[in-house]
Structures are given as C-alpha cells and as structure tokens.
Amino acid sequence: MSTVPFTFEPLAAAGLTLSRLFRTEVHVSEPGSEQRERYDGEGRWQLRYQVDTNAIAETQALRYLLDQLQAKDVAIPFWPGMAWVASIDGTTITTESPLRHDWNVKQAVLFNSPTDYEVVTLTAAAGDTVTLAGAPSIVPGPDLRIIPWRVGYIEKDPDLAEPTAEAGDLELTWVEKHGNRRTAPAAYEPQLFAGRAVMPFWPSGRGGVTSGWDAAIDLRELGFGNPDRIARNEITVRHRKLPFQFSDLEPCYTVEDWWRWVEFAGGEYMDFWLPEWQANHDVVRDIEDGAESLYVAAGLAAWFNQRAGYQFICIASADGVQPLKIHTVATEDEEDPLLVAGVERIDLVDPVSGAHDRREVVLCWLLCARFAKSELALTYDTLTSGSGSFEFVELPWEYSAASVGARPIYLYEFKAKNPSSSFATLRYTSYYEAIEAGGKTFGYFNLSHGAIKRDGNAVKHPVDVELIDVAGTHPLRAWTRGENDEVLEVTIWQTTATAPALDNQLVRSSMLRVEADDKEKLIVEVASILRIMEQKTGRGFGSPTCPHKLFGGLCGLAEADWRESGEIGALGTTANGQPYVQLALTGARAASFFQLGKAKVGNEIQTINRAELAAGVYTLYLSLPFRQAEIGLTLYATAGCDRTYGTCLSKFSNRVNFGGEPFTPADNPVIEEVEIDTEIPGFDK
C-alpha cells in the first residue's frame, strides 16, 4: 500500500490549497489543538478540521479525495512533536528542542508554510540533533520547523457537515498503526525497586515517566473512589478507576507518549507500585538526610498490622517521591526517648536520601497494581489541558511477591524443516523490545496466538498465530502468494522478560497454512501434521510415531513396573510461571525417565513437562499446578513416552509392540483416551 501524506500532497493534487481549505490558525498559530481532539487508548483519534467551503465544487472534491484515501495508508503530521529548526548543515539539522520521533517514526516534514514544505527521511535523532538520509533542498525561513509523521488509516467514512456560507466541519476517525511503535524510548524506563517497577502513575511536565510530579497536578486531591472487590483465580483483588486532570503541560506530547507507555509497556507486561494517598499519616519530626527511622503519628502500626502486605511506603514532596522499604514498626521502645504517647517509629531497610521538612511531605503506602488495559481513556480539551481515567487492579502482596517479574511473554520461531533450505530463521517476541534467550535474539513484532490444546506431547488442534504486517513485506507473505511451499516448523515458548529462557515450550509443530486478510494481518495455522492425520487415516508399522496409549492393552507394558513414589518435599512456581514439585523417589531413575510422564496425587494427574535430579532430589516441572497437592502427601510419578521408535526400543525395550497392526477406525483412541487434555489460553495483544 502507498503512504499518503494526508495534510499535504493529496490536497494539492485535488486542486485545493491549505490556505483555502484549512483555517490558518488551526495548523500554524496554534498547531494541533483542533487536530488532536480525543485519544481513546486504542490508537484512534477523532480529527476535526474547519473547512472553507466558499465553493461547493471544493467540498465535493474534498469528499471524493477522502473516499480515495480510505484505501491507502494515511500519514498525518504530529504537530505536538515538532521542533523549531535552528540551523541546517548538509544532512544534519540542529533544533531548538528535541524532536519527538519516538515510536519508530521514520519520516518528517520540514515546514515553512502550508505551501512551502519538504518531506524528509530520518536516520537518527538524539537531543537537539536530527540526521536525515539526504540533504534537504528547502530554503530555511524564519518559521522553519520539523514535524514528525505518524502512519495510520481512516477507519470509517468521513462525515462532512452541511456547509454554511463560509465554512463547514470535517470529522473523521484516523487509526494509528501499532506496528509503528516498536521500542519504548529510554526516557520512559521505570525505576527498579525491590524487584518491581516503581512507576508513579502521573505524567510529569517533561520527560515522560519520572519519579516526580508536574506542578499542575495535585496528587493529594485526586482520590480513588470506593473499590469494588471481586474474586478472580481464588485471589481477592480490587478494581479501582482513577480520574485525573492535566493542564499547563508544555508540550502536551509528554502526556500522550506517557499514555502510550502505559498502554504498551505497563498495560501489557508490568506490575507497578501505586501510591495510596488515602493512607496519609503525619510525620511528627523533620526528616534528616540518612535517617534510618521515621517518626509518625500514632495509629500507623494498627494500619500496618491490618494490611501486612504493605511493606513499602514513600515520602512525597516537591522534590519528588522516594520509595522506602519497611523493616519494622515500633510502638514502644524503652531505649528510644522519642517514642512518647501518640508517636510511632518506622525502621527502614535503607536510609532516607535528603532532608525533608515535616510540613512539606506526605507519607503514603505503595500498592502493587496492574493496569486494566481495556479501561484507558484520555481526552484533550485544548492543546495543553484535558482529562483522563484508567482502571487498575490492586494485587495482594501474597500474589505479587510470588509473581515478581513473572508476567508471561512469548517467543516465536519460524524455521525450515529442511536443513539445506535457504529460508532464514525468523525469531520474534510479543514483548515491546528485543529479548535474548538461549543464545538467540527475538526481535519485536506485533504477534498474538490462540488457545493451545494438547494431550501432553503434541498439539491436538491447530493454533492460529497472528502477525500484524504493517508494511506488507513480511517473509511469510511468500506463502500467501504461492511463491514458497516449504514446510516450516513453528515453535512458541513462554517465558518472562526478567529471566528469559527456552525451558517452557508450548508448541513445536508444522506450519499448515498462511492466510492474509484485508487488514494486513497474517494468520499462521500450526499443528502436528501427524496428529491431524491420526484422526482421519490408518496407521502402520512404518509410522514414525506409535498410535498406542502408554501402558494400554496394545502397548503391552505394565504401569506398576514404570512408576516410582515419594513424599512431596516442596512445591511452587518458577520465575517464568511454571509449576513444580520436589521430592525424593523410591527408585534410582534418571531425570529423563520422567520426561512427558504423569504425576499423580490422590485422584489428580498432571503431565510432567521435564525433570531434573540434584543431590537425590527430583524436581518435576508440570504443565499445570496441582490443586490438592501438599507437602508430605505421596506423589506417584510414571515414565513418559514420546511414542517414537527410538524411545520404545531404548527406554522400554518394547520394539515388538511398536506400531502393532494397522489401526483403521476413523478416530484414534490415542486421542480419545488421553488421561488429561490441556488447554493453554491464547495471548491477544
């Protein structure tokens, strides 16, 4: 698809000029205030333009032009990201302020006036220096500025209001393509504190997310409203909706870029600390630099004991916010003469940095929370003011402490089955930046996948993997065009950003087909080809996999001969979210003995994905956690089989029964009689 600069060339091509079509003050004197009326958190902007309609012919030409634009990519100038040009030296431009080119903007416009401009390509931009792919030819004027573009498309038919004698209003919805946002700018990296992200939720005046607040926002007056309690996954959490207002932000793009960070980084992958301003308590003494304790008004200990999960507090002042971890709370101490009636002491793990006047600070708790992405809303009233709200979920300490850094991310690999193929292996991640895992680099791409159904060692039903191909040049397009028919192997891993690893494989199957829709989305269907065939055709001795159920009648092995038992010594969840149990077993078996086997506690059975052995203790990593397992209960672990000839011969010495006679019913009992079917929910960005 071609990219059309909406505000410039199309209008001139239709015989319309900006000076006649758009009122000058919208784009020059006060750029962007009318253009950026509302952002709804999903990349959609409601655009409103005031149109000079002295001639009906111009209105009709505009309507025709916009109809044509709906079939193309439409780039609009992002006015709040502009910077005034100080000088041009070849391909280097020096600006008076940093150009806001974040989120992978690659083109911009050098703009003197609506009739004097030049489209340029950016190769780098840092600080007040912008580097172009080629030297521009525009002659700098007194008002020369550089404006970045953002690429999207018009979502619905524009509504051109009935024109008056002088003017009319044009309203349309423009949707920015998420593929343009590849990596989060370094300015928005949160501070790491005690293994969590300390991210105050308010936007600062400059620089995106920082540990301070903008003077225009008084956090102590925001309030949270009454939380609603709901039950989710047997953990009680609280949903809260937080409204806020912003004003006098210069420029307003800091709010919008912060909101993007919330949507794509915080909203998807990060738990964060959130100040609970309702829990304010007076600081009764001035705070000295290096203080190891805080003296506060009485009543704090009772609150702390009631909400034992609140192990962090923060000191908030005009200088910013300082998070502090609580060591203990003292209500009485014979050796501390400052603990008088009505005063309590908070002992800290690390000392306070900087001195503070007790009259100028607020002490508050830090909640562990997570954004509810679907409830983001942000409205601009003017260029520099507006309001917004978002909903977040408060996480109990018991949950957050066990899940530090454990938000799941997914890694995808597309590799040719033929080792001599010229197809270059593709590796992507759903995370918002590149991930290194297992010696491999997985670059960002906008991916998601559907639910995964399997029976322990193979994908049972096809899985859809969706790729948003903005440029329309993804290598898998060759399959949709019929230009390539190679067999590819698709692997999906689940891991975490803090401890990326390739030890939790969800899918490793053949790519069956690739489809493309009209919204630039590739849908890759993957599944085990042999498993699909098993359900429809007969199987024979020469098959690479065995159709028999392990320990079943046609297998010929007795389960009692391949089972060990022991008392559970420990159980929990790894950093990447995989459940495990630890125990000493009666028999001396290699760890690989239990690979793909079954673990049974009481009447509950789970699949063993892999096993490890160290100092006589087995660690069994499971597909799903036990619901009724406890330390001290007896666990039975059976050997696992991948149904290959080699395993049947070397591990079980059961070659005589491998494959058996051709099995002809339409439905294979290997599929029907599996002890446990596992369905892993999909991941949808």
C-alpha positions in Angstrom: 0.0 0.0 0.0 1.1 3.5 -0.7 1.6 6.1 2.0 -0.2 9.3 1.5 0.7 12.5 3.5 -2.8 13.5 4.3 -2.3 17.1 5.1 -0.1 18.0 2.1 0.1 16.4 -1.3 -3.4 14.9 -1.6 -5.0 18.3 -1.1 -2.7 20.0 -3.7 -3.3 17.1 -6.1 -7.1 17.7 -5.8 -6.6 21.4 -6.7 -7.2 22.5 -3.1 -4.8 24.6 -1.1 -4.3 24.5 2.6 -4.7 28.3 2.9 -8.2 28.0 1.5 -9.1 24.6 2.9 -8.0 24.8 6.5 -8.1 27.8 8.6 -4.6 29.1 9.2 -4.8 29.2 13.0 -5.5 25.5 13.3 -2.2 24.5 11.8 0.1 27.4 12.2 -0.7 29.8 15.0 -2.0 27.0 17.3 -1.0 23.7 15.7 -2.7 20.6 16.8 -5.3 21.9 19.2 -8.2 21.0 16.9 -6.5 18.1 15.2 -5.9 16.1 18.4 -9.3 16.3 20.0 -9.5 12.9 21.6 -7.4 9.7 22.0 -9.3 6.7 23.3 -6.4 4.5 24.4 -6.5 2.2 21.3 -4.7 4.4 18.8 -7.9 6.1 17.4 -8.0 9.8 17.1 -11.1 11.8 16.4 -9.9 14.6 14.0 -11.9 17.7 13.4 -11.0 20.3 10.7 -12.6 23.6 9.9 -13.1 23.8 6.1 -13.5 26.9 3.9 -16.4 25.9 1.7 -17.0 29.0 -0.4 -17.3 26.8 -3.4 -19.5 23.6 -3.5 -17.1 22.2 -6.0 -14.3 22.2 -3.5 -16.4 20.4 -0.9 -17.3 17.7 -3.4 -13.6 17.4 -4.4 -12.6 17.0 -0.8 -15.3 14.3 -0.2 -14.0 12.4 -3.3 -10.4 12.8 -2.1 -11.2 11.4 1.3 -13.1 8.5 -0.2 -10.0 7.6 -2.2 -7.8 7.9 0.9 -9.6 5.1 2.7 -7.8 2.5 0.5 -4.4 3.9 1.4 -2.1 4.4 4.4 -2.6 8.0 5.6 0.2 9.9 7.3 -0.6 12.9 9.4 1.8 15.4 10.8 2.2 15.0 14.6 2.2 18.7 15.5 2.9 18.3 19.2 6.1 16.5 18.3 7.5 19.4 16.2 10.7 21.3 16.9 11.9 24.6 15.6 14.9 24.4 13.3 17.9 26.4 14.4 20.2 25.5 11.5 20.7 23.1 8.6 24.2 21.8 7.7 24.0 19.2 4.9 22.1 16.2 6.3 22.3 17.5 9.9 19.6 19.6 11.4 20.0 21.4 14.8 16.8 22.1 16.6 15.9 24.4 19.5 14.3 21.5 21.4 14.3 17.7 20.9 12.2 16.3 18.1 9.6 13.8 19.4 10.3 11.0 17.0 9.7 8.1 19.4 7.7 5.0 18.5 9.6 4.4 15.3 8.6 7.5 13.3 10.9 7.5 10.2 9.6 10.5 8.2 9.0 14.1 8.9 8.2 17.4 7.1 10.4 20.5 7.0 7.7 23.2 7.1 8.0 26.9 6.3 4.3 27.4 5.4 1.3 25.4 4.0 2.7 25.9 0.5 6.5 25.7 1.3 7.5 22.3 2.8 9.6 19.3 2.1 9.2 15.6 3.1 12.4 14.2 4.6 13.5 10.7 5.9 15.1 10.4 9.3 18.0 8.2 10.1 18.7 9.3 13.6 17.5 11.9 16.2 19.0 12.5 19.6 18.8 15.6 21.7 18.7 18.7 19.5 20.3 16.9 16.5 18.4 15.3 13.7 20.2 13.3 10.9 18.5 12.9 7.5 19.0 10.4 4.8 19.8 13.2 2.3 20.4 16.9 2.3 17.1 18.9 2.1 16.6 21.5 -0.7 14.2 23.7 1.2 15.3 27.3 1.9 15.0 27.9 5.6 12.5 30.6 6.5 12.0 32.5 9.9 9.4 29.9 11.0 11.0 26.7 9.7 10.1 23.7 11.8 10.4 19.9 11.5 7.3 17.9 12.2 7.3 14.0 12.5 4.7 11.9 10.7 2.7 9.1 12.1 1.1 6.5 9.8 -2.4 5.1 10.0 -5.6 4.8 8.1 -9.1 6.3 8.0 -11.4 3.9 9.8 -14.8 5.0 8.6 -16.5 7.2 6.1 -15.8 10.8 6.9 -18.7 13.0 7.9 -18.6 16.3 6.1 -21.1 18.6 7.8 -23.6 20.7 5.8 -21.5 23.7 4.8 -22.6 27.2 5.7 -21.9 30.3 3.5 -18.4 30.5 5.0 -17.3 27.2 6.5 -18.1 23.6 7.4 -16.7 21.0 9.8 -14.9 17.8 8.7 -14.8 14.9 11.2 -13.2 11.6 10.6 -11.5 8.8 12.6 -7.9 8.1 12.0 -6.3 4.9 13.4 -2.6 4.8 14.0 -1.0 1.5 13.1 0.5 -0.2 16.2 3.3 -1.6 14.1 4.9 1.9 14.1 5.6 1.6 17.8 8.5 -0.8 18.1 10.6 0.1 21.2 9.9 2.2 24.2 12.2 5.2 24.4 14.8 5.1 27.2 13.3 8.2 28.8 10.3 6.0 29.9 12.2 3.2 31.6 10.8 2.9 35.1 13.0 2.8 38.2 13.5 -0.7 39.5 13.0 -1.0 43.2 13.0 -4.3 45.2 12.4 -6.3 42.0 9.4 -4.3 41.0 8.8 -1.3 38.8 8.4 1.9 40.7 6.2 3.9 38.3 4.2 6.8 39.7 1.1 6.9 37.6 1.0 10.6 36.9 2.7 12.2 33.9 5.4 14.7 34.6 5.8 18.0 32.7 8.8 16.9 30.7 10.5 13.6 30.0 7.6 11.2 30.4 7.6 8.9 33.4 9.8 10.1 36.2 9.8 9.9 40.0 8.4 13.4 40.4 5.1 15.1 39.6 4.1 18.1 37.5 3.2 21.2 39.4 -0.1 21.3 37.7 -1.3 18.1 39.2 -2.0 17.9 42.9 -2.0 14.2 43.6 -3.3 14.6 47.1 -6.6 15.8 45.7 -7.2 13.0 43.2 -8.8 10.3 45.3 -9.6 6.8 44.2 -13.3 6.3 45.0 -14.7 3.1 46.5 -13.0 -0.1 45.3 -15.1 -3.0 44.2 -14.0 -6.4 45.4 -14.2 -9.3 43.0 -12.9 -12.9 43.1 -10.5 -13.9 40.4 -8.4 -17.1 40.4 -9.2 -17.6 44.1 -7.4 -14.3 44.9 -9.3 -11.3 46.1 -8.4 -8.2 44.2 -9.7 -4.7 44.0 -10.6 -2.8 40.8 -10.4 1.0 41.1 -11.0 3.6 38.5 -8.8 6.7 38.8 -9.8 10.0 37.1 -7.2 12.8 36.7 -6.9 16.2 35.0 -3.9 17.8 33.4 -3.2 21.4 32.4 -0.3 23.7 31.5 1.7 20.8 30.2 4.3 22.0 27.8 4.2 20.4 25.4 1.3 18.0 25.7 3.0 15.2 23.8 4.6 14.1 27.1 1.1 13.1 28.3 0.3 11.3 25.1 3.6 9.5 24.9 3.3 8.5 28.6 -0.1 7.1 27.8 1.4 5.0 25.0 4.0 3.7 27.5 1.1 2.7 29.9 -0.8 1.0 27.1 2.1 -0.9 25.5 4.6 -1.5 28.3 2.8 -1.0 31.6 -0.5 -2.3 30.4 0.9 -5.5 28.9 3.8 -6.6 30.9 4.4 -4.7 34.1 3.1 -4.7 37.7 3.9 -1.4 39.4 3.8 0.4 42.7 1.0 2.9 43.1 0.8 5.5 46.0 -2.3 5.1 48.1 -2.8 8.7 49.1 -5.7 7.9 51.4 -3.3 6.3 53.8 -1.6 9.6 54.7 -0.1 9.8 58.2 1.5 12.9 59.7 5.3 12.9 60.0 5.8 14.3 63.5 9.5 15.1 63.2 11.7 16.6 60.5 13.5 14.0 58.4 17.3 14.2 58.3 19.4 13.1 55.4 20.5 9.5 56.1 17.7 8.9 58.6 17.1 5.2 59.3 13.8 5.7 61.0 10.7 7.8 60.6 8.6 9.2 63.5 4.9 9.3 62.7 1.6 9.9 64.3 0.1 7.1 66.3 -2.2 4.6 64.5 0.2 3.6 61.8 1.1 0.3 63.5 -2.5 -0.8 63.6 -2.9 0.0 59.9 0.3 -1.8 59.1 -0.7 -4.9 61.0 -4.1 -4.9 59.3 -2.6 -4.6 55.8 0.5 -6.6 56.4 1.2 -6.7 52.7 2.2 -3.1 52.6 5.9 -3.4 53.2 6.7 -0.3 51.2 5.9 3.4 51.8 7.1 6.5 50.0 7.9 10.1 51.1 6.3 12.5 48.7 7.5 16.1 48.5 8.0 18.9 45.9 11.4 17.3 45.2 9.8 14.0 44.1 8.9 10.6 45.5 11.3 8.4 47.4 10.2 4.7 47.9 11.3 3.1 51.2 11.1 -0.5 52.4 9.8 -1.0 55.9 11.9 -3.2 58.3 9.8 -3.0 61.4 7.3 -0.7 63.1 7.8 0.1 66.8 5.1 1.3 69.1 7.3 1.2 72.3 11.0 1.0 73.0 12.5 1.8 76.4 15.7 2.9 74.8 14.1 5.4 72.4 13.0 8.6 74.3 11.3 9.9 71.2 8.6 7.2 71.3 6.2 9.2 73.5 2.4 8.9 73.6 0.9 9.3 70.2 4.2 8.7 68.3 5.4 5.5 66.5 8.6 4.7 64.7 9.1 3.1 61.3 12.5 1.5 60.9 13.7 1.4 57.3 15.9 -1.1 55.4 17.8 1.7 53.6 18.2 5.2 54.9 16.4 8.3 53.6 18.1 10.3 51.0 17.9 14.1 51.6 16.5 16.2 54.4 12.8 17.0 54.5 10.6 19.5 56.4 7.8 17.5 58.1 5.4 20.2 57.0 6.1 19.7 53.3 6.0 15.9 53.0 3.3 13.3 52.7 3.8 9.7 53.8 1.8 7.1 51.9 1.6 3.4 51.2 2.7 1.8 47.9 0.1 -0.6 46.4 1.1 -3.3 44.0 -1.2 -2.9 41.0 -1.7 -3.7 37.3 -3.4 -1.7 34.6 -6.8 -2.9 33.3 -5.9 -2.1 29.7 -9.4 -2.0 28.3 -10.4 0.9 30.5 -7.9 3.6 29.3 -9.4 6.9 28.3 -7.7 10.2 27.6 -9.4 13.4 26.4 -7.7 16.7 25.2 -9.8 19.8 25.9 -7.1 22.0 24.4 -3.5 21.5 23.3 -2.2 21.6 26.8 -5.1 20.5 29.0 -7.6 17.7 29.3 -8.7 14.8 31.5 -8.5 11.1 31.6 -9.1 8.0 33.6 -7.9 4.5 33.8 -8.8 1.4 35.8 -6.2 -0.7 37.7 -6.3 -3.9 39.6 -4.7 -3.9 43.1 -2.8 -7.1 43.7 -2.5 -8.6 47.2 1.1 -8.9 48.5 0.8 -12.7 48.6 0.2 -12.7 44.8 2.7 -10.1 43.8 5.5 -11.4 46.0 5.3 -14.8 44.3 5.0 -13.2 40.8 7.8 -10.7 40.8 9.0 -10.4 37.2 6.8 -13.4 36.2 4.4 -11.7 33.8 4.4 -14.1 30.8 5.8 -13.1 27.4 6.0 -15.3 24.3 8.8 -16.1 21.9 8.1 -17.4 18.4 10.5 -19.1 15.9 9.8 -20.0 12.3 12.4 -22.4 10.9 12.6 -24.5 7.7 12.4 -28.3 8.4 14.8 -28.9 5.5 18.3 -28.1 6.9 19.6 -27.2 3.4 16.8 -24.6 2.9 17.8 -21.0 2.1 15.0 -19.7 4.3 16.4 -17.5 7.1 15.0 -18.5 10.5 12.7 -15.8 11.9 12.5 -15.1 15.7 10.0 -12.7 17.2 8.7 -11.8 20.6 5.4 -10.4 21.8 7.4 -8.1 24.3 7.8 -4.5 23.3 11.6 -4.8 22.8 14.0 -7.4 21.7 14.7 -10.4 24.1 17.8 -12.6 24.4 17.1 -16.2 25.4 19.0 -19.4 24.9 21.7 -17.6 22.9 19.0 -16.4 20.4 17.7 -12.9 19.7 14.0 -12.5 19.4 13.1 -9.1 17.9 9.8 -7.3 18.5 6.9 -7.9 16.2 3.2 -7.4 16.8 2.1 -11.1 17.4 -0.6 -13.0 19.2 -1.8 -16.6 19.2 -4.9 -18.5 20.0 -5.6 -21.2 22.6 -3.3 -24.2 22.5 -4.9 -27.6 23.0 -2.6 -30.6 23.5 -2.5 -34.1 25.1 0.8 -33.9 26.8 3.3 -34.2 23.9 1.6 -32.9 20.8 -0.6 -30.1 19.7 -4.1 -31.6 19.5 -5.8 -28.9 17.4 -4.5 -26.2 15.0 -3.2 -23.0 16.6 -3.6 -19.6 15.0 -0.6 -17.2 15.2 -1.4 -13.7 14.1 1.2 -11.2 12.8 0.3 -7.6 12.1 2.3 -6.9 8.9 2.1 -3.1 8.6 4.5 -2.8 5.6 3.1 -5.8 3.8 6.6 -7.2 3.3 6.8 -10.0 5.9 8.7 -13.0 4.6 5.7 -15.2 5.2 3.8 -13.3 2.6 5.6 -15.6 0.1 3.4 -18.4 1.3 0.2 -16.4 0.9 1.2 -15.5 -2.7 2.1 -19.1 -3.5 5.7 -18.2 -4.1 7.0 -20.7 -1.5 5.7 -24.0 -0.4 8.5 -25.1 2.0 7.5 -26.9 5.2 8.2 -24.7 8.2 8.4 -25.6 11.9 6.9 -23.1 14.3 7.9 -23.1 18.0 6.3 -21.0 20.7 7.9 -20.6 24.2 6.5 -18.9 27.3 9.0 -17.1 29.5 9.4 -13.8 31.3 11.3 -10.6 30.4 13.3 -10.6 33.7 14.5 -14.2 33.3 14.1 -15.1 29.6 14.7 -18.8 28.9 13.7 -21.5 26.4 12.6 -24.1 29.0 8.8 -23.8 28.7 7.9 -24.9 25.2 4.2 -24.6 24.4 4.2 -25.5 20.7 6.6 -27.1 18.3 4.7 -28.1 15.2 4.5 -27.8 11.4 3.0 -24.8 9.7 -0.1 -25.9 7.8 -1.0 -22.7 6.0 -0.7 -18.9 6.0 -3.6 -16.6 5.3 -3.7 -12.8 4.8 -6.7 -10.6 5.4 -7.5 -7.1 4.2 -6.3 -5.5 7.4 -2.7 -6.5 6.9 -2.9 -9.4 9.3 -1.2 -12.8 8.7 -2.8 -15.8 10.3 -0.5 -18.8 10.5 -2.1 -22.1 11.3 0.2 -24.6 13.0 -0.4 -28.1 14.3 1.3 -31.5 14.3 0.6 -32.9 10.9 0.8 -36.5 12.1 -1.7 -35.8 14.9 -4.2 -34.4 12.4 -3.7 -37.4 10.2 -4.2 -39.8 13.1 -7.7 -38.7 13.5 -8.6 -39.4 9.8 -6.4 -42.3 8.5 -5.0 -45.6 9.5 -1.5 -46.1 11.0 1.1 -48.8 10.2 4.3 -50.3 11.5 6.4 -47.9 9.4 4.9 -44.9 11.0 7.3 -42.6 12.9 5.0 -42.4 15.9 3.2 -45.2 17.8 -0.7 -44.9 18.0 -0.9 -46.9 21.3 -1.6 -45.4 24.7 1.3 -46.0 27.1 0.5 -48.9 29.4 -2.6 -49.6 27.4 -3.6 -53.1 26.1 -1.8 -52.7 22.8 1.3 -51.2 24.4 2.0 -54.3 26.5 3.7 -52.5 29.3 2.6 -52.7 33.0 2.4 -49.3 34.6 3.5 -50.7 38.0 6.9 -51.6 36.5 7.5 -48.0 35.4 6.3 -46.0 38.4 8.0 -44.5 41.4 6.7 -42.8 44.5 7.7 -40.4 47.3 6.6 -37.7 49.7 6.4 -34.1 48.4 9.1 -32.0 50.0 8.4 -28.7 48.3 6.2 -27.2 45.6 5.8 -23.8 44.0 6.2 -21.9 40.8 9.3 -20.9 38.9 10.2 -17.3 37.9 8.6 -17.8 34.5 5.4 -19.2 35.9 5.9 -22.9 35.5 4.6 -25.1 38.5 6.9 -27.7 40.0 7.1 -30.2 42.9 10.3 -31.5 44.6 10.6 -34.9 46.3 12.9 -38.0 46.8 11.6 -41.1 44.9 12.0 -44.7 45.9 13.8 -45.9 42.7 17.0 -44.6 41.3 15.9 -43.3 37.9 17.5 -40.8 35.6 15.7 -37.5 35.3 14.9 -38.2 31.6 12.9 -41.2 32.8 10.0 -39.0 33.8 10.1 -36.7 30.7 6.5 -36.4 29.4 5.3 -38.8 32.1 2.5 -38.4 34.6 2.5 -37.1 38.2 -0.4 -38.3 40.4 -1.6 -37.0 43.8 -4.8 -38.5 45.1 -7.2 -38.5 42.1 -5.4 -35.6 40.3 -3.0 -36.2 37.5 -0.7 -33.7 35.8 1.8 -34.0 32.9 5.5 -33.8 33.6 7.0 -31.4 31.0 10.6 -32.1 32.2 12.5 -33.3 35.2 15.8 -32.5 37.0 17.8 -34.5 39.5 20.2 -33.0 42.0 21.5 -34.5 45.3 18.9 -37.2 45.2 16.0 -34.8 44.9 13.8 -34.8 41.8 12.3 -31.5 40.5 9.3 -32.3 38.3 8.1 -29.3 36.2 4.4 -29.7 35.4 2.0 -28.4 32.7 -0.5 -27.2 35.3 -0.3 -26.8 39.1 -1.9 -29.4 41.4 -4.9 -28.2 43.3 -4.8 -30.6 46.1 -1.1 -31.3 46.5 0.5 -30.5 49.9 3.9 -31.1 51.4 4.0 -34.6 52.9 1.5 -36.2 50.6 2.5 -39.1 48.4 3.1 -38.5 44.7 3.3 -41.2 42.1 5.5 -40.5 39.0 5.4 -42.6 35.9 7.7 -42.8 33.0 7.0 -40.7 29.9 6.9 -41.7 26.2 7.1 -39.6 23.1 5.8 -42.5 21.0 8.9 -42.7 18.8 10.6 -45.9 17.7 13.9 -44.9 19.5 12.2 -44.3 22.8 10.2 -47.5 22.6 13.4 -49.5 21.9 15.9 -47.9 24.1 13.8 -46.9 27.1 11.1 -49.6 27.3 12.7 -52.4 25.2 9.2 -52.8 23.7 10.0 -53.0 20.0 7.8 -55.9 19.4 4.7 -53.9 20.2 5.7 -50.7 18.5 3.0 -49.7 16.0 1.3 -53.0 16.0 -1.1 -53.9 13.2 -2.6 -51.1 11.1 -5.2 -49.3 13.1 -8.1 -48.4 10.9 -11.0 -46.7 12.9 -11.7 -43.1 11.9 -11.0 -41.9 15.5 -7.7 -43.0 17.1 -8.0 -44.0 20.8 -4.7 -42.3 21.4 -6.6 -39.1 21.1 -9.8 -40.3 22.8 -8.3 -42.0 25.8 -5.7 -39.5 26.9 -5.8 -39.1 30.6 -5.6 -35.3 30.6 -6.3 -32.8 27.9 -4.5 -29.5 28.5 -5.7 -26.2 27.0 -3.4 -23.2 27.4 -5.2 -19.8 26.9 -4.1 -17.7 23.9 -2.3 -14.4 24.0 -4.0 -11.4 22.4 -2.4 -8.0 22.5 
